[in-house]
Structures are given as structure tokens and as C-alpha cells.
């Protein structure tokens, strides 16, 4: 398929989708309430210094306690 055919096909699919969805009623306000929480809140634990140092030693570049990385560096 050439790019123009793909654009026309995508436009047709979106138009069909929108026409099918036109009859669906949508609530104006949506509020999700979760009164029960399964996680127990606590004070946390002290960081594992050995793990942190092993983790940072595997990084290519670090700055203090942070790993430095460039977006898309893996490309």
C-alpha cells in the first residue's frame, strides 16, 4: 500500500468508528471512589545501601545518587 491509500483507509476506519460510537450515551461526570485500600500504610524502611551501590555501579553514568541517561540513548 502506498501512503495515500493508508491515509484514506485510516480516515475511513475512523469515520466508521465515530459513526458507530455516536449512539452511545456518556456520563458527563465520572468519579471513581475506592473506599477500601488493600495496602497498609506504614513509615517505610531504610534504603538498602548495598543494593543502591550495586545498582549505581551498573549504570554507565551517575551523578551522586542518580543515574544519568539520555532519552533514546539505546537507539
C-alpha positions as CSV (number, residue, x, y, z in Angstrom):
1,X,0.0,0.0,0.0
2,X,1.2,3.5,-0.7
3,X,0.9,6.3,1.9
4,X,-2.1,7.9,0.3
5,X,-4.1,4.6,0.4
6,X,-3.1,4.1,4.0
7,X,-4.3,7.6,4.9
8,X,-7.6,7.1,3.1
9,X,-8.1,3.7,4.8
10,X,-7.3,5.2,8.2
11,X,-9.8,8.0,7.6
12,X,-12.5,5.5,6.6
13,X,-11.9,3.4,9.7
14,X,-12.0,6.4,12.0
15,X,-15.2,7.7,10.3
16,X,-16.8,4.3,10.7
17,X,-15.8,4.1,14.3
18,X,-17.1,7.6,15.1
19,X,-20.5,6.8,13.4
20,X,-20.8,3.6,15.4
21,X,-20.0,5.4,18.7
22,X,-22.4,8.2,18.1
23,X,-25.3,6.4,19.7
24,X,-23.5,5.7,23.0
25,X,-24.5,7.8,26.0
26,X,-21.6,9.1,28.1
27,X,-21.9,10.4,31.6
28,X,-20.6,13.9,31.9
29,X,-19.1,13.3,35.3
30,X,-17.2,10.2,36.3
31,X,-16.0,9.8,39.8
32,X,-14.1,6.6,40.8
33,X,-14.3,6.0,44.5
34,X,-12.3,3.3,46.2
35,X,-13.2,3.4,49.9
36,X,-11.2,0.3,50.7
37,X,-7.5,0.2,50.3
38,X,-5.7,-3.1,50.5
39,X,-2.2,-1.6,51.1
40,X,-1.4,-0.9,54.7
41,X,0.3,2.5,55.1
42,X,3.5,2.5,57.1
43,X,6.6,4.5,57.8
44,X,8.7,2.7,55.2
45,X,12.1,1.1,55.6
46,X,15.5,2.5,55.5
47,X,17.1,2.2,52.0
48,X,19.4,-0.8,51.4
49,X,22.7,1.0,50.9
50,X,24.4,-2.2,49.5
51,X,21.7,-2.6,46.8
52,X,21.9,1.1,46.0
53,X,25.7,1.0,45.4
54,X,25.4,-2.2,43.3
55,X,22.7,-0.6,41.2
56,X,24.7,2.6,40.7
57,X,27.8,0.6,39.8
58,X,26.0,-1.0,36.9
59,X,25.0,2.4,35.4
60,X,27.0,3.8,32.5
61,X,27.0,7.4,34.1
62,X,26.0,8.6,37.5
63,X,25.8,11.8,39.4
64,X,25.7,11.4,43.1
65,X,22.8,9.0,43.8
66,X,21.3,9.5,40.4
67,X,21.7,7.5,37.1
68,X,22.3,9.8,34.2
69,X,20.7,8.7,30.9
70,X,19.8,10.3,27.6
71,X,16.4,9.8,26.1
72,X,16.7,7.4,23.2
73,X,20.3,6.6,24.1
74,X,19.6,2.9,23.2
75,X,18.8,3.7,19.6
